[in-house]
Amino acid sequence: NTRLLLEEAPGQAPTIAHYAIKVAPFDRGALQARLKDIGARVIPSTDEPEVVRFADNNGIVLEVRVAQ
């Protein structure tokens, strides 16, 4: 069930801007605390409680999502 979506951004160099992974259920608070400890920028996702979003040091946004 792996999916890959590529979108063309006219006038921009190819880059990875965002990706997501599905994982087993996890402790959202513990994950967010650890991400902050290592310097990641946690991005609020209050509308999706099963998701934790953060940006790495290159500005790439990652979603960790509970697999259903």
QUILIN-V319188 format. One line per field, one symbol per residue. ss: DSSP state (H for helix, E for strand, C for the rest). phi: phi as a letter, one per 20 degrees, with the letter a starting at -180 (. if undefined). psi: psi as a letter, one per 20 degrees, with the letter a starting at -180 (. if undefined). Layout:
ss=???
phi=???
psi=???
//
This chain:
ss=CCCCCCCCCCCCCCCCCEEEEEECCCCHHHHHHHHHHCCCEEECCCCCCCEEEEECCCCCEEEEEECC
phi=.eccddcedgncfgbedabccdcfgbegffffffffgenfefdgcfecfecddbdefenfedddcffd
psi=kpqpppppnpjqqprphqrqqprqqrogggggghghhjjqoppplhinijppqrpaijjppppoppp.
//
